[in-house]
Amino acid sequence: MARIAKIARRTFLIGSAAIAGGIAFGYYRFRKEPPNPLLKGLEPGEAAITPYVRVDAKGVTLITPRADKGQGSYSMQAHLLAEELDVDPNAVRIDPGPPSAVYFNSRIMDDGLPFAALDDGFLARSARSGGEVLSRMLGMQITGGSSTVPDGFHKLRMAGAVARETLKEVAAKRSGTSRSQLQTKNGRVILPNGKSFAYAELAVEAAQLEPITDVTLRSEQEWRYIGKSMRRIDIVAKSTGTQQYGIDIRLERMLYATVRANPGMGGTIKRYDAFTAEKMRGVKKIVPVTDGVGVIADNTWRAFQAAAAIKIEWNDPAYPANSPEMWKALEGSFAKDMQDSRLRNDGDVEKALTAASKPIEAEYRTPYVAHAPLEPMNAVVLYTKERIDIWTGTQIPLFLQMHASKLAQLPEDKVYVHVQAIGGSFGARLDDTYALQAIELAVAMQGVPVKMTWGREENMTHEYPRPMQLSRARGTVRDGKVESMSVDIAGQSVVASWFNRLQSPVPPGPDPTMVNGVWDQPFAIPNYRVTSYRAKEMVPVSPWRSVGASANGFHHASFLDELIHAAGADPMSELVRLCNHETSKAVLETLRNISSWKGPRIDSRRARGVALTLSFGVPMAQVIEVSDTAQGIGIDKVYAVCDVGRVLDPINFEAQIQGGIIWGLGHAMNCELTYDKFALVQTNFHMFEGMRFHQAPEIIVKGLQLGNEVRGIGEPPVPPAAPALANAIFALTGKRVRELPLNKSVKFA
């Protein structure tokens, strides 16, 4: 990877705009610049704000457009900008910016393309370039897919470098000194004689200059932040309980609201009787909303109580009424006319299966699961006939602006989305149903801000879950080696379900996310086939942390472990032998070393399992150690190794991996959503438990830096956790568990 990047104006256009003594800088990949989204509505004397860096009389503001859901993305974006701009990220202002196509995510479509992340061929590169162009054209301002760092690594540093050099040019002209003789430090330009100018002092003159776009990014040896442990910009607020989230917003004269929607998602409302609710203390108005009814009151608790008092009759949605019928629907989806894709078909699987005296066969099941973030869905909306303001945490601000414009019947430039920090999402905030309900309520209270909050039961019932999936796997072994593997997967399409709610055209062709984590794995099994079957839409579904690989990692790595056991091979050794990707092989070799692997059985009471899943371009391998105790199976230790190309912040890197493993293990152990009479059974945390503190293992993390590309780490720790645990349970007990959650088959301490 080139350590120094020289960017010419003919290739990269750096936009600038100046109004009333301010200047801003932004980075663009294409010749046609989108309009600067923040110039609108500036008053005389205000500085101009352009995409990523604003410098005005008050100082420096860094624009960090990727949503922060707790993963530290605001901090990472600020540090990437600051690396080149020479400012302290903890000493400047941070602003997520407005909805704008300027902030399109160039990497958001990578995981939805029918090319493996490791495929560097011409067609794969062309498809990724096309995906980037399409993302820009569609204004895909989306946070997700572990793409914040890959998307911003060069982009944000370039914006900082252009701002730095332009401010140096102002100082050079003012002092009569060559720009090459100037230095920058902590938000100041330093002259050879030691005199310095604060960036704020230079903003007015900088506004009159063409940005200096012929800039050189700093070498790795000059980095002050990248690769070093960073102090997150939100750490003090989160440590002291002063971090403001969307749910903390308070406005003058604000009223409070909640909604009840059809417990069968997609079903409509037949009729309701709010006679009792209307007379309850504090209730201001009962308002029909899409597929439900809302209550506006003088506080949230009274709104909750009044909503519960409304008598409602619902129309049933058009899918099976209960979980057993839903599983039957998946079982009936393995039909030729329902085949969605066959993205891998190496060798001759049928020949290998036919030649075997007894092929190994297994069926794996993963259930619907909820995102279940701690902060329930909420939004504050102020509507007038002239404009609408929305305060909420969202991963899709531009889509929210578009949807709000249609719903409120206002032009998009009169819709103001004020993005807030999010108290957990895991994919839930990739939808905006809750915000649209808040808009419907606010329209009924023109001129008065309305804060809509989902109760916990509403939140569990009406966020869109990860789809349930069923796989049927067959394989053969020969001479102590895995010879063939065929995996057929039936499930719903996340892409189709989600894009329909985004009111965006559903991409034509197969949905690769249905088989991500299976078809794209770095193993050279001689006969290797992966086929997906698209089931009919049932419960509407959405992306969940690590998307398709979250369930498919369990299906694939567990069955591969079955085949290895049938071959009589050592699991680690056979994975290394099969691995046909040098970086992934290095990950496995490192894992073998740091875990002191000597086989799956440690002693009579302890065992271990291993799994590798490649997702989002990151090979992540884990060894999980378990023990047999009087209270049940204990999870004692996890070793995790991966390669992300470059570790930008070692502390946050480790935290993300540890958190992802805890997330993956907790859901594998305990979590599922089931339905009865169209309604969700698990309506609160006590029925959807994560991992408890006393169950949490020691987690040892090792990050390699071998690849040429910088990758994200928020999601890759999740997929291998479930199969590594299931494989360890098999090594300990001899019992092969093929359905999640695992607590349906074993007891945990």
N, C-alpha and C positions, 0 to 999 in steps of 0.2 A: 504494500500500500504506500502510495506516495506520501511523504511526510510534509512536503511543502507543496502547496497548490497555488499556482499562478492563474488568476481568473481574468480573462480579457473581456472588454466591454462588448465585443461582438458576440460573445458566447453567453455572458450573464449580464442582464440589465439590472442595475441597482437604482431603484426608484427613490426620488426625494421630493419633498414638498415643503414649502415654508409659508407661514402666515404669521404676521404680526410678531416677528422676532423669534421664531422657533424653527427648528429643522428636524427632520426625521429621515431615517434611512430604512430601506427594506431590500430584500433579496428576491429576485425573480429568475426563473429558469428560462422563460420564453420571451420572445421579442415583444409581444403585445402585453403591456402592463395592465393588470386590473386596476380599476380606480382605487385610490387611497380611501379606505372605509371610514377613517376617523377625521377627515377634514370637514365633514358635514357638521354644520351648526356651531362652528367655533365663533366665539365672541371676540371683539377687538381686544388685543392685549394677550390673548391666549396663544400658546404655542401650537404649532401643527403636530399632529401625531400621524406617523406612517407605520408600516407594518410591524417593525420589530424594535426600533430604537427611537426614543424621543429625547431631545435635548432642548431645554427651555430655561427660562430665568429661574425656575425652581430647582433645576438639576436634571437628573437622568431618570427616565422611566423605561423599563424593559418590558416588552410585550411578549407574553408567554401564552400562546393560543391553545395549547393542548391541555385538556382538562386535568386537574389534580384530584384524584380520587383517594388519596392517601399514599400513593406510590412515589411521591416526590417529584412529579413531573415539572411543577412550577420551578422548583429549585434547580433541577437539571437544565431546563431551558435557560434560566437566568445565568447559570454558570457557563454555559456554552457561549452565550452572548458576551459575558463579562471576560471570558478568556482572551478575546481579541480587543474588546473595548477598553480594557484596563480600568474596571471599576470593581468595587466590592459589592457582590450581590446582596449582602445584608445591609448595605448602606444606601440603596437606591429604591425607587418605587417599582412595584411589580403590578402589571395590569394584564388580565387575560385577553383584553381586546374585544372588539365587537364581532358579530357574525360577518364573515366576508370570504369570498372565493380566494382572496389573497392568501388565506391561511389553509389552502387545500393540503391534504396529506398525500405526499407523493408515493408513500409506501403502503397505503391502506389496502390496496387491492392485491398485493403480492400473494397472500395466502389463499386467495380465491381463484387463482389461475391454475390451469391444468398442467403445471410444470412444477416439479419438485424444487424445493428451495435450493438444493445443491446443484441443480441443473444450470450450467453456465454456457449452454449451447446457444447458437444464433437465434433459434426460435424462442427460447426461453427469455433471452435478453430483449428480444424485440417485443415480446408480450409484456414484459415488465415496463418497458418504455412506453408502450401503448397504454398500459394501465395508468401510468403517471399522467399522460396527456388526458386520458379520460377523467381521471380524478380532478384535474384542473378544470376541465370543461364543465363537469357536473358540480363543481364547488364542493368537493368532498372534505369539508372541514369536520373531520371525525377523529376522535381519540379512541384508539383500540388496536388490537392485533399486535401489541408490543412494538408499535411503530414510532413512538415519539422520538426515541433516540436515533434510530436509523434515518428517519425523515429530517431531523434537525441538526445532525452532527456537523455537516458542512454548511448547511443553509444559515444557521444561526451564527456560526463563527464568521461567515462572510459578512453578514449584516453588521456585526460588531467591528470587523476590520475596516469596512468602508466608512463607518461613522468615525472611527479613530483617525483614519488618514485624512478625512475631510476636515476634521477639527484641527489636526496638525497643520493642514494647509492654511487655515485661517490664521493660526498663530504665526506661521512662517511669513505670511504677507504683512501681518501687523508688526512683526519684529525685524523684518528684512533679513531673515535667516532661511537657509535652505531647509525644506521639510525633512530631508534625510538626516539633518543634524539634531532633530528634535526627538524627545522621548515622551512617553506617557506613563503615568502612574496614579492610581487611586482617583481617577476622574479629573486629572489635570494634565496639561501639556507643559513639559519642562524644557526651557531653553538652555543652551550651552552654558550660560552664565549663572544658572541656578534659579533664575526667575521663572515663575510658572503662571499659567492661566487656568482657572477652573473651566470645565466644559461649559458650564452655564454662562460664563462671560463671553463665550465665543458663538453662542447660538444665533444671534442676530446676523452676524457677518456670514456665518456658515450657510444661512438660508439663501444667501445671494450666489453661492457657488454651485457649479455642477459637482456632483459627488465624485470623489476620487475612486474610480472603480478598478484601476490597475493596481491591485493590492496583492501582497504575498501573505498567506497565512503563516503563522508562527510555527517553527519546527517543534517537534515533540520535546526537545531538550529545553525549550523556553516556556513550556506550559506551567502555569501556576496552580491550576485547579484540576484539569483533566488527568485522570489516573491517580489522583490523591484523594484521601478521605476528606469529604466536604462537610461543612456544617450546613445542614438544610435550613433554608430560610424560614421554615415554619416550625422549627424545633422548639423554640422558646414558647411560642403561642400554644403549641400542642402539649407542651410539658406543664404549662401553667393554667390550662383550661380556658384560654382566652382566644383561641382560634375561632373565627366566625365562619359558620357554614350557612347554607341556604336556609335551614330551619331556624336560624337565629335572627333573621331579618326582622326588624321592627320599624314600622312607619307610622307617622301621625294619623290618627283617626282610623287605624287599620281594624278591619273585622276579620273573623276567623271562620274557617269552613272545612267541611269534609264531604265525602261522597260515598254512596253505596251503588256499586255497579253489579250487573248480573254475575252471580258466583260461577256460572258457566261461561267462561270467557268466549266472547263472540256471540253470545245470546243477547237478546234485547229485552226491554221492559214492556210488560203488558199493561199494567195499571198499578197505581199506588194510592194509599190513603194516608195523608199526613195530618189528619184532624188533630190527633193527640200531640204530635210533634210541634205543630204551629203554635200551640198554647204553652209550650214549655218555656221556662225562664231563660231569657237571653236570646231567644231565637228571633232573628230579623227577617229571614225569608227562606222559603223552600223553593228550589230551582231545579227544573228538569235538566238533565245533562245527557249526553250520548250514552245510551244503554244503561241509564241509571237516574239517580236523583241526588241532589246536593242540598246541604243545610248551611246557611250562613248565620253566625251567632256572634255574641260578644266575647266568647273565648273558645278555645279548641275543645275543652272537655264538654261544654254544653252542646257544641255542634255534634260531637261524638254521641252523646246521650240522645239527642233529638233524632239523629240519623237512625239509631237503633230502634227507635219507637215507631218509625214509619213502616206500615204494612205494605208489602210489595208482592206482586205476582209477576213471575218471570216467564219469558218464552225460552224454550230449550235451544241450545246451540245445535248445529248440525254435525255432531260427531258422537262416537260411542259414549254411553252414559257412565261407564265405570272402567276401572283399570283392567280387569280381566278381558273385557271386550276390546280395549285398546291393544292389548298384547295379541289378541286374535287377529286384529287388523294388520299388525306387523307381520304375523305369521303368514297371512295371505298375500303379502306383498312380494314374495319371491317368485315373480312371474316375469316371463320374457318381455311382455308389453309394459312392465313397470321398471325395467332396467334403466338406471340413470347414467351409469358410467362403467367402464372397465379401463381404468387408467394404468393398470399394470397387468401384463400378461407375458411373463418371461418363460421360456422353455416350453414344455408340453405337460401341463398339469394333468390333463385327462389321462394321458399315457402312463404317467407315474402312479396315479390313483388306481387305474385299472390293473396295473402290474403287481400292485401290493396285495398280499394275501388278506390283510386286514388294516385298512387305512385308519388313522386316528381321527376321530370325529368329536366335535364339541359344539355346544351352543352357549353363547354368552349374552347376558342381558344387563343393560344399564338403564335406570329409571329416569323419569323427569326429575330434575332438581331445580331448586329456586336459587336466585342470587342472594336473597335475604340480607341486604346490607343493614348495618345498625341504624343509619339515618333513614327514616321512612321517606317515601316520595313526597315532595312538597314544592310549592311555588307561591310566590307573592306576585299579584298582578294588579296594576292600576290602569284602568281603561277610561279613556275619554273619547269623544267623537274625533278628536284630532290626532291622537296617538295612543299607543299601548306600551307599557313598560312591564317587563317580566324579570323577576329576580329568582334565579334557580340554578342548581347545579345540573349541567348537561354535558354530554359528550357529542351532541349534534346541534350546536347553536344555529348553524345556517338553515338546517332543516326545520328547526323549531321556529325560526323567523318566518320561513315560507308557510308553514302550517298555520301559524298564528295570523298571518296576513289574510289567508283565506277564511279562517274562522271568524275573525273580527271584522272582516270586510274593510281592511285598511291597506294602503300601499305598503310594500315591504319596507320602504325607507321610513315609515312611521311606526315600525315595530322595533323596539329597543330591548335587546336581550342582555341583561347584566349577569354574566356568568359568575357563579359562586363556587367556593371550595366544596367538595363532596365528601360526605362521611361514609365512604364505601360505595362501590357500585358493582364491580365484577361483571359488568355488561348491562346492568339494569338501566343505566342512564343513556343507553343507546336507543331508548324509546322515549317518547314525550307525551304519552297518554295522560299522565298526571297533570302536566302543564296545560294541556288543552282543556282538561276539565276545569282547571283554575281559571282559564280565560272565559269559559262559558259562565262561570259564577260571577266573575268580575264585570262582565258585560251587563249583568242584571243589577249591578250596584255602581253605575257610572259615576266616576269621580271619587270613589272610595276604594282605597287599597284593600284587597282581599287575600288573606293567606290561607291556602288550601293545604291540608295535611292528611295523608292517608293514615288511618289507624293501622296498628300492626297486622290485624287480621285482613284488612283490605290490601295491605302491602303484600302479604304472602299470597293472597288469592289472585291478585290482578297484575303482578309483574309476570312477564313472559318467560317461562322456564327454558332450561336446556332440554332438547328433545330426548325421549326414550329411544333406545336402539336395541336391535336384536341382530346378532351375527351367528352365522353357521359356518364353522371352519372345519376343513379337512386337510390332512397332510400325511406324509410318509417319511420314513427314515430308512437309511441303508448304511451298513458298515459303520455304525456309530456316529452317523452324521445326519443332519436334516436334509432331506432330498426334495420335498415339495411342500407347498403351503398354499391353500386356497381359502380366501375369506370372502364370504358374501354378507353384506350388511344391509339391513332394512331400517329405514327411519325417515323422519320428515326433513324437508329442506329448510335449514335455518335461513339461507339467503332469500328464498322465495317468500317465506313468512315475513321476514323483517323488511325486505324491500317494499312489499305491499303496504306495510304500515308507514314506511317513509314516503309513500306516494311517488315512488321512483320506479322506472322500468326495471323489471326483473331481468337480470342478465340471461341471455339465451344459452341453451346448452346445459350440460351437466353441472351439478353443484359439487365442486371438489371438496368443500368442507365436510361433506358427508363421509369421506374416506380419508381425510387428512389424519395422519398418525398411523395409517396402515399402508397405503399405496406408496408413500414417499419415504419409506424407511431405508436406512443405508445398509441393507443386507443382501448379499448375493446368493440367495437361495436358488438353486438351479431351475426349479419349476415354481413360479411365484405368480399368483393371480389374485387380483382384488376387484370385486364387483359390487356396485351399490344399486339398491332398489329404492325408488322414491315412493314412500307411502303417501296416502292421501292426507291432506291437512286435518289434524285433530285439534288438540289444544294449541293455540298460536304459540310459536317458540321464538327464541332470540339467541344471540351470541352469549355465551357463558364463559367465564375465564378459561382460556385456551381453546374455546370453540369446539370444532370437531375432534381434535386430538384429545380433549378431556376425557371422553368416553372411549374413543378408538384406541388410545394408548393401553387401556385395560384389556380390550378385546385382543389386540395384536400381541402385546408383550406377554400376556398370560398364556395364550395358545402356543406362542413360540417356545415358552418355557415347558409346556406340555410335550411338545415335539422333542425338545432337547432331552427331557427326562426319559422319554420313550427310546431315544437313541442310546441311552446310557452314558451320555457325555456330561462333563462339568458345565454348568450354565454359563459361567464367566468365560471359560475357554472357548466354548462353541460360539458365543456371541462375538468374541474377538475374531475367531476364524471366519465367521460368516461376513463380518463387516467389510464393506468394499469402499469405505470412505476414510481416508487417512486421518482426518481430524476426529471423526467419531471413534475410530480405533484408538487414537491417542487418549480420548476421554475415557474409554473403557480400561485401557492399560493403567492410566492414572488412578482410576477408581479401584482397580485390583490392588494397586500398591498401597494407597492410603487406608484401605479397609482391611489390609492383610488377609485377603481372601484366600482361603484354603479349602473351599467347598461350602455347600449350603448348610451342612450340619456342623455346629460348633461343639456341642456336647449333648448329653441326654435331655437337657432342659432348654437349650437355646439353638436357634437356627437363623438362617438369613436367606433373603431373596434378592435378586438383581433384575433390573429392567432398564432399557434405554428407549427413549422416544425422542425422535427428532421433530420439533415443531417450531414454526416461525424462524427456520434456518438455524436453530440452536440444538445441537445434540446434547441431551441431558440424560445422564445415567445415575442411578441411585442403587445403593445397597441398604436394605433395611433389616435390622436385627430384632428378633422377637424372642420372648421367653414364655415358658409355661409356668404360671403362678396359680396359687390357690384361688385367686379372685378371677382368673381368666387369662387371656393372652395379653402380655404386656409388650409395648413397642419401646425398645430400649435405646436404640441408636440408629441414626440415618447418616450415611455418607453420600454426598452429592457432588458430582463433577460435571462441568459443562464448558463449552467454548462459545464465547460471544464476540470473538474477534478482538475486542478491546474492552477492558473493565474501566469504565469512566470514573466510578466512585466506589471504592472497595467496601465502604460501610453500607451504603444503600444496596449495593449488589448482594452482599451477604444477607441483608434484611429481606430483600425481595425473594431470594431463594428459600430462606427459612419460612417466611410467611406463606409462600406458595406450597411448600411441602405440608405445612400444618393444614392449610386449606384442602389440599388434595386428600390427605389422610383422613381428616374429619368427615368429609363427604363420603369417602369410600367406606368408612366404618359405619356411619349412622344415618345417612340422609337419603330420603326419597320423597317424592310427591305421589300420592295416590288419589284417585277420584271415585266418588260415589254419587249417583244421581246428578252428574255433571259438575258437582261442587268439589273443591279441594278438601281433603280430610285434614292435612297438616296446616293449621291456621296460625301457629305461633311458634316461637323458638323452642318451647318445651317439647314439641313434637318433631323438631327438625334440629337436633343437637349437633353442634360441631365437636371438635376434640376438646376435652377438659384439660385444665392446667396439669393435673396429676398424671394425665396420660401422655403429655408432650415429651418426646424423646430429645436426647442430645442430638444436635445436627451439626455435622462437620462439613464445611463447604470449601471447595477448591475450584477456582476459576482459571481456565486456560485462555491464552490470548494468541491463537494460532491462525485465525482466519483473516481474510482480506477485508471483510465487511464488518462494520459495527452493527451489532444486533441488540434487540431489546430483551429484557429478562423478566418482565412481569408475569408472563404466562407459561413459559417452558418448564418451570419446576413442577407444575401440576400433573401432567399426563403420566409420568413414570411412577408416581407415588402409589397409586392404587395397585397396579400389577406387581410392583416390587413387594408390597405388603402381602398380597394374595399369594405370591410365589413363596414368601417366607413362611406363611401359614401352612402351605403344602409341605414345605421342607420340615416343619416342626411336627405336624399332625398327620401327614399323609392324606389330608382331605383337600381336594381341589374345589375351590369355591369359584363358581362361574357367574355369579349374579351379585350385583351391588344393590343395597349396602351389605357389607360383609356380616353385620351383626344379625342378619337373618339366619346365618349358618354357624357362626362362632360367637363366643362370649369374650368381650374385652375387659381387662382389669380396670 
